[in-house]
Amino acid sequence: MSDLMPRLASYARSLTRNPDAAQDLVQDTVLKAWRSRASFEAGTNLKAWTFRILRNSFLSQVRRKGAGQAGETAELIDVPVASNQESVVTLGDVRRLWPRLTPEQQRCIQFVGIEGLSYEETATIEQVPVGTIKSRVVRGRQMLRALLDQANVVPAKGTASRILSVDSSPRYEPSRVDDEHSKQIELLRRWRAERAAARCAVG
């Protein structure tokens, strides 16, 4: 269980958006996991089991307090145009752009791309259909790639590449739910081209 503490803390912060509340949530989760240890099936995924306990604890707190917005969407802000010099994306680049994803996209990419959980395990934790998890992962990765494209960086090997890789998870074909997001990406690319053209004209 001690090996999972940093990951539990990270997940708790993504839900509560408050360091103190996240710490309390992790402590509550560990206590509940210990009390419920007899219900854990040997050979199954301990990580997914504890994450599910944490999420259920969070939802229970929200219902009791009548406060908090777990489904709040982060607003996309203007993306500045970087220099023409190309660099290699690092994990730091991903962390810098991470807040521009919705909390739901962050959690799903964290589970699938970083923690290595399956879509099914992630769907159980998030309590949504598997298709919803797949859509969030694809759309979140598309957004990160579009933002990185604005900064003229390219993926390198390692964790950052795994987070962004569409091949690191089972094949998923985006449906119509991705159309609006694709339009946003296209607008970002056009905005970049217009800015570059304007700078050339001024120069």
C-alpha positions in Angstrom: 0.0 0.0 0.0 2.9 2.4 0.8 4.0 2.2 -2.9 0.6 3.6 -3.9 0.6 6.6 -1.6 2.1 9.1 -4.1 -0.4 8.0 -6.8 -3.3 8.1 -4.4 -2.2 11.6 -3.4 -2.0 12.7 -7.0 -5.5 11.4 -7.8 -6.9 13.0 -4.7 -5.5 16.4 -5.7 -7.0 16.0 -9.1 -10.4 15.5 -7.5 -10.4 18.0 -4.7 -8.2 20.7 -6.1 -7.1 21.4 -2.6 -3.9 20.0 -1.0 -5.3 19.8 2.6 -8.5 18.1 1.4 -6.5 15.7 -0.7 -4.4 14.7 2.2 -7.5 14.0 4.3 -9.1 12.1 1.5 -6.0 9.8 1.1 -6.0 9.1 4.9 -9.7 8.3 4.7 -9.1 6.0 1.7 -6.2 4.1 3.4 -8.4 3.6 6.5 -11.3 2.3 4.5 -9.0 0.0 2.4 -7.6 -1.5 5.6 -11.1 -2.1 7.0 -12.3 -3.6 3.7 -9.1 -5.7 3.1 -11.0 -8.9 3.4 -13.1 -8.0 0.3 -10.0 -7.6 -1.9 -9.6 -10.5 -4.2 -6.1 -11.8 -4.4 -4.6 -11.6 -7.9 -6.7 -8.6 -8.9 -5.5 -5.0 -9.4 -4.8 -3.5 -6.0 -4.2 -0.1 -7.6 -7.6 0.0 -9.3 -9.3 -1.2 -6.1 -7.8 1.6 -3.9 -8.5 4.2 -6.6 -12.1 3.2 -6.6 -12.3 3.5 -2.8 -10.8 6.9 -3.0 -13.3 8.1 -5.6 -16.2 6.7 -3.8 -15.0 8.4 -0.6 -14.7 11.7 -2.5 -18.2 11.4 -3.9 -19.6 10.7 -0.5 -18.0 13.8 0.9 -19.4 15.9 -1.9 -22.9 14.6 -1.2 -22.6 15.2 2.5 -21.2 18.7 2.2 -23.3 19.7 -0.8 -20.3 21.4 -2.3 -17.6 20.9 -4.9 -17.7 20.5 -8.6 -15.9 17.3 -9.7 -17.1 17.8 -13.3 -15.8 21.3 -13.7 -14.2 22.0 -17.1 -10.9 23.9 -17.5 -11.1 26.8 -19.9 -8.8 26.8 -22.9 -6.7 30.0 -22.9 -4.8 31.7 -25.8 -1.7 29.8 -26.9 1.3 32.0 -27.7 3.3 31.3 -30.8 6.8 30.0 -30.0 10.0 30.6 -32.0 10.7 28.6 -35.1 13.4 26.6 -33.4 12.1 23.1 -32.8 12.8 21.4 -29.5 12.0 18.0 -28.0 9.0 17.7 -25.6 9.8 16.6 -22.1 7.7 15.6 -19.2 8.0 19.2 -18.0 6.3 20.4 -21.2 3.4 18.0 -20.6 3.1 19.2 -17.0 3.0 22.8 -18.1 0.1 22.2 -20.5 -1.6 19.7 -18.2 -3.9 22.3 -16.5 -5.5 23.1 -19.9 -7.1 19.7 -20.1 -10.4 19.1 -18.3 -10.1 17.3 -14.9 -11.8 14.3 -16.5 -9.3 14.1 -19.3 -6.4 14.5 -16.8 -7.6 11.6 -14.7 -8.3 9.2 -17.6 -4.9 9.9 -19.3 -3.2 9.5 -15.9 -4.8 6.1 -15.4 -4.4 4.8 -18.9 -1.2 6.5 -20.0 0.8 6.7 -16.8 -0.6 4.2 -14.3 -1.1 1.5 -17.0 -4.7 0.7 -16.1 -7.0 -0.7 -18.8 -10.0 1.2 -20.1 -12.3 -1.2 -18.2 -10.5 -0.6 -14.9 -10.5 3.1 -15.5 -14.2 3.0 -16.3 -14.9 1.2 -13.1 -13.0 3.8 -11.1 -14.7 6.8 -12.9 -18.1 5.1 -12.9 -18.7 5.8 -16.6 -19.0 3.7 -19.7 -15.8 2.4 -21.3 -16.6 4.4 -24.5 -16.5 7.6 -22.4 -13.1 6.8 -21.1 -11.8 6.1 -24.6 -13.2 9.4 -25.8 -11.7 11.3 -23.0 -8.2 9.8 -23.5 -8.3 10.4 -27.3 -9.6 13.9 -27.0 -7.2 14.8 -24.2 -4.2 13.5 -26.2 -5.4 15.4 -29.2 -5.5 18.6 -27.2 -2.0 18.0 -25.7 -0.6 17.4 -29.2 -2.3 20.5 -30.6 -0.9 22.6 -27.8 2.6 21.2 -28.2 2.3 21.8 -31.9 1.8 25.5 -31.1 5.1 25.4 -29.2 6.9 23.7 -32.0 8.0 20.7 -29.9 8.0 17.0 -30.9 7.5 13.9 -28.7 10.6 12.2 -27.4 10.9 8.7 -25.9 9.9 8.2 -22.3 6.9 9.0 -20.1 6.0 12.2 -22.1 5.8 10.1 -25.3 3.7 7.4 -23.6 1.2 10.0 -22.4 0.8 11.4 -25.9 0.9 8.2 -27.8 -2.3 7.0 -29.4 -0.7 3.6 -29.9 -0.1 2.9 -26.2 -3.8 2.0 -25.7 -6.2 -0.3 -27.5 -7.2 1.0 -30.9 -10.1 3.5 -30.7 -11.9 5.2 -33.6 -13.2 8.6 -32.7 -16.9 9.2 -33.4 -18.9 12.3 -33.9 -18.4 13.3 -30.3 -14.9 14.3 -31.3 -16.0 16.6 -34.2 -16.3 19.7 -32.0 -12.9 19.1 -30.4 -11.4 18.6 -33.9 -12.8 22.0 -34.9 -11.1 23.6 -31.9 -7.8 22.1 -32.9 -8.2 23.3 -36.5 -9.0 26.8 -35.2 -5.8 26.7 -33.1 -3.7 25.8 -36.1 -5.3 28.5 -38.2 -4.7 31.0 -35.5 -1.0 30.1 -35.4 -0.7 30.4 -39.2 -2.3 33.8 -39.1 -0.1 35.0 -36.3 3.0 33.8 -38.2 1.9 35.6 -41.4 1.2 38.8 -39.5 4.7 38.7 -38.0 6.3 38.2 -41.4 4.3 41.2 -42.7 5.5 43.4 -39.9 9.1 42.3 -40.3 
